[in-house]
């Protein structure tokens, strides 16, 4: 029963969390300013998460933001610009 409640809670939270491109725009982050390796480094250290304002996001929002940034990094094959 607890597992079902947890899954439902996570699903609801993910529905109401913002998209990665929206989060990037709000934080003033541009995916194509860094390569994938740099974005991974930022998400691996607490001091960088705090510097870029990512620290306060929920884990789901962090995951969405990281996914967006990696998908659209400077060395990604295809990319999109946040807010366009």
C-alpha positions as CSV (number, residue, x, y, z in Angstrom):
1,X,0.0,0.0,0.0
2,X,2.8,2.4,0.9
3,X,4.5,1.7,-2.5
4,X,1.3,2.5,-4.4
5,X,0.9,5.8,-2.4
6,X,4.5,6.7,-3.1
7,X,4.1,6.0,-6.9
8,X,0.9,8.0,-7.1
9,X,2.6,10.9,-5.2
10,X,5.6,10.9,-7.5
11,X,3.3,10.9,-10.5
12,X,1.3,13.8,-9.3
13,X,4.5,15.8,-8.4
14,X,5.9,15.1,-11.9
15,X,2.7,16.4,-13.5
16,X,3.0,19.7,-11.8
17,X,6.7,20.1,-12.1
18,X,8.0,22.4,-14.8
19,X,9.6,21.3,-18.1
20,X,13.4,21.4,-18.4
21,X,13.4,24.2,-20.9
22,X,11.2,26.4,-18.7
23,X,13.4,25.8,-15.7
24,X,16.5,26.6,-17.8
25,X,15.0,29.9,-18.9
26,X,13.9,30.8,-15.4
27,X,17.4,30.1,-14.1
28,X,19.1,32.0,-17.0
29,X,20.8,28.8,-18.2
30,X,21.5,28.2,-21.8
31,X,22.2,24.6,-22.7
32,X,24.5,25.4,-25.6
33,X,26.9,27.4,-23.4
34,X,28.4,24.2,-22.1
35,X,29.3,20.7,-23.3
36,X,27.8,17.6,-21.7
37,X,30.8,17.0,-19.6
38,X,30.5,20.4,-18.0
39,X,26.7,20.0,-17.3
40,X,27.4,16.6,-15.7
41,X,30.1,18.2,-13.5
42,X,27.6,21.0,-12.4
43,X,25.0,18.4,-11.4
44,X,27.6,16.3,-9.5
45,X,28.8,19.0,-7.0
46,X,26.6,20.8,-4.5
47,X,28.6,24.0,-4.7
48,X,27.7,24.3,-8.5
49,X,24.1,23.5,-7.8
50,X,23.9,26.3,-5.4
51,X,25.8,28.7,-7.7
52,X,23.4,28.2,-10.6
53,X,20.2,28.1,-8.4
54,X,19.5,24.4,-9.1
55,X,19.9,23.3,-5.5
56,X,16.4,24.5,-4.5
57,X,14.6,22.5,-7.2
58,X,12.9,19.2,-6.4
59,X,14.7,16.1,-7.5
60,X,12.2,15.6,-10.4
61,X,12.8,19.2,-11.6
62,X,16.6,18.6,-11.4
63,X,16.3,15.5,-13.4
64,X,14.2,17.3,-16.1
65,X,16.6,20.2,-16.2
66,X,19.6,18.0,-16.5
67,X,18.0,15.9,-19.2
68,X,17.2,19.1,-21.1
69,X,20.6,20.6,-20.7
70,X,22.4,17.4,-21.8
71,X,20.1,16.9,-24.7
72,X,20.8,20.5,-25.9
73,X,24.4,20.9,-24.9
74,X,26.9,22.5,-27.2
75,X,28.3,19.1,-28.3
76,X,24.8,17.6,-28.7
77,X,23.9,16.4,-32.2
78,X,20.6,18.3,-32.3
79,X,19.6,21.1,-30.0
80,X,16.8,23.6,-29.3
81,X,16.9,27.1,-27.8
82,X,15.0,27.6,-24.6
83,X,12.0,29.9,-25.0
84,X,11.8,29.7,-28.8
